[in-house]
C-alpha cells in the first residue's frame, strides 16, 4: 500500500507550480501574470477603437520606439532592486548622442565616437556610484544633480541644436532589421535576457536582492553591498549611453534633450513592473511588460487622435498608480 504521506496534496502541488513559475519569470510571478492580463486587455481595447492598431507594422513600431527606453529601464531595474536610483540615465543618453555627433563632425570615425560615448557612460556610472556609496549622498539628490550637470553640458556643447547624423551604417542601428526583426528590439531583448540570467542564476544576482532588501544585515553577512551598487551604477550609465546611440541612429540626429522627456516613462515602467522603490524586490520581465504597456498606451492614444497634453496626463496617472501599488504591496506584506 502506498504511504499517503508520500503523496503531495493539491495545495503542495499548487505551491510547487507557483514556485516553478517564480523561478521562470523572477519575482513576483503573480504580478507579472496580472500585467500580462492587463496588456492583453489593452491590446483588445485599442484594436476595437482603431483598425490600424493590431497590425504587424504598428506593433513593430511600438517595439522599436520603446527599445531605447527599454534599455534604460532594464538596467535601472536591478539598480533599484539593489537599493539605488539613477535619474541621470536619460541625460547620459542625450550626452552620448551629442558626443558621437560632435566627434563625427570633426572627422573622427563614427564607431570610435560610439566607443567613446560608451566609455563616458561607464565613467558617469562610476561617478554616481562613488557619490552614493562613498560620499553617502542620497541617490535621489545625487543623481538629480548629475542629471542637471550632463543635460546642461549637452546643451552647452550643441547650443541647444540638433546635430545631423546621416550615416547609413550607423543609422542601421536604429532602423535596420536582423532576420526580419528590428535591430533595436533584438538588442533590448538580449539585454533583458542577460540581466535576468545574472539576477536569477548568479551569486551577484543574490547580492543585488540582498543589498536592496537589508543592506546593513547583508553587509554584516559578507555581502559586498557598496561594490554591488557601484557595478549597478556603471551598468546604468552604460545603458544610458547605448540608448543614446540607438536613439541618435533612429532619428538620424543627436538631439541634446531627446531622451530627457522619457525619464518619467523609464521610472514608471520599472515601478509598474513590480520593482519596489524600497529595494529588494523586482523582476526584469515585469519591467519589460510595463515598457510594452506604456508604449502601447502612447501608440493607441495617438491613433485615437488624443492630444499629446492628455497623453502627458495619462503618463502621470500611470506613474502615480504604479507608486501607489508599490506602497500597497509593502503594506499588505507588512
URVEN-V414364 format. One record per residue. RES is the residue in three letters. PHI is phi in radians with two decimals (* if undefined). Layout:
# URVEN-V414364
((RES:PHI) (RES:PHI))
This chain:
# URVEN-V414364
((UNK:*) (UNK:-1.36) (UNK:-1.21) (UNK:-1.13) (UNK:-1.22) (UNK:-1.48) (UNK:-1.59) (UNK:-1.17) (UNK:-1.34) (UNK:-1.10) (UNK:-1.16) (UNK:-1.15) (UNK:-1.13) (UNK:-1.16) (UNK:-1.13) (UNK:-1.12) (UNK:-1.13) (UNK:-1.12) (UNK:-1.15) (UNK:-1.13) (UNK:-1.15) (UNK:-1.12) (UNK:-1.10) (UNK:-1.28) (UNK:-1.64) (UNK:1.73) (UNK:-1.99) (UNK:-1.69) (UNK:-1.16) (UNK:-1.06) (UNK:-1.12) (UNK:-1.18) (UNK:-1.08) (UNK:-1.10) (UNK:-1.11) (UNK:-1.12) (UNK:-1.11) (UNK:-1.09) (UNK:-1.14) (UNK:-1.08) (UNK:-1.12) (UNK:-1.13) (UNK:-1.07) (UNK:-1.12) (UNK:-1.10) (UNK:-1.23) (UNK:-1.19) (UNK:-1.29) (UNK:-1.40) (UNK:-2.42) (UNK:-1.25) (UNK:-1.61) (UNK:-1.30) (UNK:-1.51) (UNK:-2.10) (UNK:-1.08) (UNK:-1.15) (UNK:-1.23) (UNK:-1.11) (UNK:-1.13) (UNK:-1.11) (UNK:-1.05) (UNK:-1.10) (UNK:-1.16) (UNK:-1.19) (UNK:-1.70) (UNK:-1.10) (UNK:-1.20) (UNK:-1.19) (UNK:-1.07) (UNK:-1.04) (UNK:-1.25) (UNK:-1.19) (UNK:-1.06) (UNK:-1.26) (UNK:-1.25) (UNK:-1.12) (UNK:-1.10) (UNK:-1.12) (UNK:-1.24) (UNK:-1.01) (UNK:-1.41) (UNK:1.65) (UNK:-1.91) (UNK:-2.86) (UNK:-2.29) (UNK:-1.55) (UNK:-1.60) (UNK:-1.09) (UNK:-1.22) (UNK:-1.16) (UNK:-1.11) (UNK:-1.06) (UNK:-1.10) (UNK:-1.14) (UNK:-1.07) (UNK:-1.10) (UNK:-1.12) (UNK:-1.08) (UNK:-1.06) (UNK:-1.17) (UNK:-1.18) (UNK:-1.17) (UNK:-1.15) (UNK:-1.12) (UNK:-1.58) (UNK:1.53) (UNK:-1.48) (UNK:-0.91) (UNK:-1.08) (UNK:-1.31) (UNK:-1.13) (UNK:-1.13) (UNK:-1.13) (UNK:-1.09) (UNK:-1.07) (UNK:-1.10) (UNK:-1.14) (UNK:-1.12) (UNK:-1.14) (UNK:-1.05) (UNK:-1.09) (UNK:-1.10) (UNK:-1.10) (UNK:-1.08) (UNK:-1.09) (UNK:-1.07) (UNK:-1.07) (UNK:-1.10) (UNK:-1.13) (UNK:-1.10) (UNK:-1.39) (UNK:-1.47) (UNK:-1.76) (UNK:-1.47) (UNK:1.07) (UNK:-1.43) (UNK:-1.06) (UNK:-1.00) (UNK:-1.09) (UNK:-1.22) (UNK:-1.08) (UNK:-1.35) (UNK:-1.14) (UNK:-1.16) (UNK:-1.20) (UNK:-1.03) (UNK:-1.12) (UNK:-1.10) (UNK:-1.37) (UNK:-1.20) (UNK:-1.15) (UNK:-1.12) (UNK:-1.07) (UNK:-1.15) (UNK:-1.11) (UNK:-1.19) (UNK:-1.93) (UNK:1.18) (UNK:1.38) (UNK:-1.85) (UNK:-1.33) (UNK:-1.97) (UNK:-1.16) (UNK:-2.47) (UNK:-1.70) (UNK:-2.19) (UNK:-0.87) (UNK:-1.11) (UNK:-1.28) (UNK:-1.10) (UNK:-1.05) (UNK:-1.03) (UNK:-1.75) (UNK:-2.30) (UNK:-1.35) (UNK:-2.22) (UNK:-2.23) (UNK:1.00) (UNK:1.42) (UNK:-1.89) (UNK:-0.96) (UNK:-1.02) (UNK:-0.99) (UNK:-1.17) (UNK:-1.06) (UNK:-1.07) (UNK:-1.04) (UNK:-1.13) (UNK:-1.08) (UNK:-1.13) (UNK:-1.09) (UNK:-1.11) (UNK:-1.08) (UNK:-1.17) (UNK:-1.08) (UNK:-1.09) (UNK:-1.15) (UNK:-1.25) (UNK:-1.75) (UNK:-2.11) (UNK:-2.18) (UNK:-1.04) (UNK:-1.05) (UNK:-1.06) (UNK:-1.16) (UNK:-1.09) (UNK:-1.08) (UNK:-1.13) (UNK:-1.18) (UNK:-1.13) (UNK:-1.49) (UNK:-1.25) (UNK:-2.72) (UNK:-1.10) (UNK:-1.15) (UNK:-1.14) (UNK:-1.10) (UNK:-1.11) (UNK:-1.15) (UNK:-1.52) (UNK:1.73) (UNK:-1.33) (UNK:-1.33) (UNK:-1.07) (UNK:-1.12) (UNK:-1.15) (UNK:-1.08) (UNK:-1.15) (UNK:-1.06) (UNK:-1.06) (UNK:-1.14) (UNK:-1.18) (UNK:-1.13) (UNK:-1.10) (UNK:-1.12) (UNK:-1.11) (UNK:-1.13) (UNK:-1.15) (UNK:-1.10) (UNK:-1.14) (UNK:-1.11) (UNK:-1.12) (UNK:-1.12) (UNK:-1.16) (UNK:-1.09) (UNK:-1.13) (UNK:-1.11) (UNK:-1.17) (UNK:-1.18) (UNK:-1.39) (UNK:1.26) (UNK:-2.89) (UNK:-1.83) (UNK:-1.81) (UNK:-1.05) (UNK:-1.99) (UNK:-1.16) (UNK:-1.63) (UNK:-1.04) (UNK:-1.23) (UNK:-1.73) (UNK:-1.04) (UNK:-1.10) (UNK:-1.12) (UNK:-1.09) (UNK:-1.12) (UNK:-1.07) (UNK:-1.11) (UNK:-1.12) (UNK:-1.27) (UNK:-1.08) (UNK:-1.29) (UNK:1.83) (UNK:-1.37) (UNK:-1.44) (UNK:-1.12) (UNK:-1.51) (UNK:1.47) (UNK:1.53) (UNK:-2.59) (UNK:2.79) (UNK:-2.64) (UNK:-1.20) (UNK:-1.20) (UNK:-1.08) (UNK:-1.11) (UNK:-1.06) (UNK:-1.11) (UNK:-1.14) (UNK:-1.05) (UNK:-1.15) (UNK:-1.09) (UNK:-1.16) (UNK:-1.15) (UNK:-1.15) (UNK:-1.07) (UNK:-1.09) (UNK:-1.13) (UNK:-1.12) (UNK:-1.15) (UNK:-1.15) (UNK:-1.12) (UNK:-1.54) (UNK:1.08) (UNK:-1.38) (UNK:-1.00) (UNK:-1.08) (UNK:-1.16) (UNK:-1.23) (UNK:-1.15) (UNK:-1.09) (UNK:-1.06) (UNK:-1.09) (UNK:-1.09) (UNK:-1.12) (UNK:-1.11) (UNK:-1.08) (UNK:-1.10) (UNK:-1.11) (UNK:-1.12) (UNK:-1.12) (UNK:-1.16) (UNK:-1.10) (UNK:-1.13) (UNK:-1.09) (UNK:-1.08) (UNK:-1.09) (UNK:-1.06) (UNK:-1.10) (UNK:-1.18) (UNK:-1.15) (UNK:-1.21) (UNK:-1.20))
